[in-house]
Amino acid sequence: MTDPSATSAPAVASPTSDDDARLAVVSMYRKQEPIYARAVTGWFAAWRWALVWITQLVFYGLPWLAWNERQAVLFDLGARRFYIFGLVLYPQDFIYLTGLLIVSAYALFLFTAVAGRLWCGYACPQTVYTEIFMWVERQFEGDRMRRMKLDAAPWSVEKLLRKGGKQLAWLAIGLWTGFTFVGYFTPIRELGASAAQLGLGPWEWFWVLFYGFATYGNAGWMREQVCKYMCPYARFQSAMFDKDTLIISYDAERGEPRGTRGRKADLKSAGLGSCIDCGLCVQVCPTGIDIRKGLQYECIGCAACIDVCNGVMDKMKYPQGLIRYDTQNGLAQHLGWAALVRRIFRPRVLVYTGVLVLICVGLLTSLALRDPFKVDIVRDRGSLGRIVDDGWVENVYRLQIMNATEKSQRFRVQATGLSDIVLEVPASVEVESAGARWLPVAVRVPPQVAAAAGPGSHAVQFIVQMASSGAAAGDADGIAATVREKSTFIVPR
């Protein structure tokens, strides 16, 4: 008979008889133990909740703001226009999205180099919604010990009501989050009216449900597993840390050897450090780690352990800061706070800051100086170049004028590049506010000019001018802005 306790391989032991057969199974996977994070109060917890309120007021509130009789922030994919307060952006303005992503990346690098995972601990959507969902959980099931007892207890009416109420509240928050997300792409008031009548389109239904259930699953069920196994940031954060990065640190020199004691115990005579081994720092950790084991990739930098440890130190009448924001150099060299602050301004931080400032200035300057309209020139592929009446050579184009202002504007079109060039186009073209208009344009040159230029492709330039407010249609001086677009004129053989 094989002894199961001595089995070292993940295999099934072969029984020697049908009457006395025992299976020995060793699982290759460790069961995911539930984490019952304890509620905590303190300075850093207040900051976390302040960020929760700020981020959610912005996210849930922005779609309901009105601006110039429209939604203030709306990404209208169907019309290919993005409205951000007074800005009207077109797909041609994609460079600004690129700039915003670069700014976000450099800001993340900068904050991480200075103080570790500030984004993860305070403003990451996963952290924010986990805080909200955990608060809801505590309202229905109580704090840590009550939740543990409730899970261990057999099913009853009370347990069903508490668990069911929590799940319904989570679903409501998730679906409202999905609805708000879709409200950034479909006018939210129209979306709300359609949802009230269950008249949403298939794509609206899909994204409301997808984003809602993603929020429900990530913040309600997976929680720390998203941070530990799904988020890539935890894996490459160490590349952005150095020994002068502020991280949540346990002062082992002061805290060890740890052990329980009374409040009036003399630490020196007892041979103990400041850590009373209460385990509260582990109980409040949303990822279930023990910060006393040193820096771990699972730590999201929420500082809950700092708040709870400071509370314990106050009760024991010990100095606060056994767990605190500190650096590896600060712990090793016993640096004061002033020295830590001075070390923040080291070369890599200054480089990140300089690059970030330059990109922000460049992005804002470009936005401030951007043209109030855009022009696209598309050649008529069906007629590259043709000879018309009296030997004149004609090319046909389609010109799109996109008005990026909140008022109806008038435009004039000219062309240069070849002598005696003639355009067949209205003297004045009107484009509605935040609208676009396609305009057919025939460009002609006389036969002698075409002969002098010779067969082939020749550079021409279209000049589109936006008239100033109140200027007459033919007023040459009333020009508010000018855009020039290059194209080619084909002379056939």
Secondary structure, 3 states (H helix, E strand, C coil): CCCHHHCCCCCCCCCCCCCCCCCCCCCCCCCCCCCCCCCCCCHHHHHHHHHHHHHHHHHHHHHHCEECCEECEEEECCCCEEEECCEEECHHHHHHHHHHHHHHHHHHHHHHHHHCCHHHHHHCHHHHHHHHHHHHHHHHHCCHHHHHHHHHCCCCHHHHHHHHHHHHHHHHHHHHHHHHHHHCCCCHHHHHHHHHCCCCCHHHHHHHHHHHHHHHHHHHHHCHHHHHHHCCHHHHHHHHCCCCCCEEEECHHHHCCCCCCCCCCCHHHHCCCCCCCCCHHHHCCCCCCCHHHCCCCCCCCCCHHHHHHHHHHHHHCCCCCCEEEECHHHHHHCCCHHHHHHHHCCHHHHHHHHHHHHHHHHHHHHHHHCCCEEEEEEECCCCCCEECHHHCEEEEEEEEEEECCCCCEEEEEEEECCCCCEEECCCCEEECCCCEEEEEEEEEECHHHHHHHCCEEEEEEEEEEEECCCCCCCCCCCEEEEEEEEEEEEECC
